[in-house]
Amino acid sequence: MWQRMPSICHAELIAFYSMICMFGTTYLWTTPRRITSTLSSTKPNPSTTAGTNDPPSFLAARYLPPLDFPRLPNPQTLPSMTTTTTTTTTTTTPGFTFPPHYLFPPFFTLQPVLSTRTSQLTSWSILIQSYCRHNRLFSLSLIDALNTPLFHNRTLSRRLSLRDARAVIDWMASGDGDRRAEWVDSGNKKSAGDRDGDGEAGGRFWVFWRKPEEWAGVLEAWVEETGQKGSVLTLYELVESDATVKEEFHGMDIELLQRCLQVLVKRGKAQVFGGEGGEGVKFF
């Protein structure tokens, strides 16, 4: 037989070699699929397969190319976006999620370009309203609020300056800012807490995450739902009693509550009576 090998045609050798290669390739390509199809008809073992159509681990290791997944950063190295601190001037609850731009350092400096500045002021207004709503805050002292997470990102070591913070509140109090804030004390006198040297101290201001007209509607709806029509309640009961602890207006400043009730008085839905410190309201 070995003597006859030299007489085999070169073309026949090539054809024979091609058949072997074709058979080997077809076997290697179809065998894992046949085995996978057989295994998928049976109940998978969670310890060895992730799904009914996944090949066994030994086939994946032998026939499938390795996957190169990108490396993700360690979550412990990412800056925190939730409040976890409690200040002595403003009580806050943990769990508030800050927006992504809170982690952007230029956000803490008002930009000079008008279009950029307007967008930035809008973002600050939304953030202040959301923060106060989450923590049920109805008014803030600006000079004190500068030390809270609202204006001070300790992760970035950046804070909004007193001058820029006043500009934000002024914009919120304007028509462009939809009058979502209102100064209670302008604070134009220089104080020891004025570190920016601009001659303006941080005054107290209302944050209208609901305007007085909107609060009047909330109170009116609560009266309807709880059957309080015709009843007389003190202002203290409205905002401090256990009956309203789950309501958004619970804890509201009495001064702001009086403004909201005056809206209902004008609508003929309520009557306020009594002296200072003992005011009551009757709903119609």
Phi, psi and omega in degrees: 000315181294335177288332181276348183302318181298340182276354179289137182294144178300323180294324180292325177297317180296318180295319179296318179294322179295320179297318179297316181296319181294316180297318180294319180295316179297322181294314182293327183282322186269334184299312179299324181291322178294319179294318179297317179299321179292318181289328182291341179280351179250166180291125182289155175264114183303337183283340183242338181230149179265349181191173184288337183255006179276134177290158176301156184298325183289330177286320179298320180292331186268323189249340184260141181290151179292147179261138181250098181275143176291147179279128179267149180292153177293123182304333181290341180269350180281145179291144181286144180243015180234150180282132179230009183245158176234126183265164180279342183262331182223122180280124179235154178253141180291159176109356178285130181261120179280152178289164183301324183290351175294339179264011181256110186308318180298345179298336184268011174226121181295132185274148183282333181292130189300312183296318179293320181296318179297316177297321180293318178296321177297317179296319178295320179299315180296319180296314181297317179296317181294318180297314181292323178294318180299321183262007181052052176255132183250340176212156180223151167263118188300316183296328178280323182294337180297338180265002179265165179300342180301315182249352185235110176267100184289335178295320179268351186057042179231144176216154175284133181290162179299319180298312181292324179296319176296322178297323178296313181294321177300319179294318178298327181280350182270173176296326179297328179267013177063021177050051180269007176211162178204130180288133174266319178228115186298329175062043182279351179276140180289136181236171180293338181276358180279098183265348183276348177070023182262006176076013182232124178270166181273113180271179179269145182212152174278145172245111184267072170292344159226132177287161178306323177295322178290320177297323178300320177294323178295316179296318179297318178295321178295320178299318180295315185290328184259003178066041182267004179297131181087350181270159179247129180230148172279158179296326178298318180297326182295322189248354184233349183282162179294339182291339182244013187297334180268359181271151182293334181275000177295131182088004180296145175299138181301322180299317178290322178299320178299321178295320179293320180292329178295330176294319178292326177298317179294332177276356181075024182256353183203162175223126180256135181215171180097166181267181182297129181089349180224031182292145175229167180219140176241130183261144178244000000 
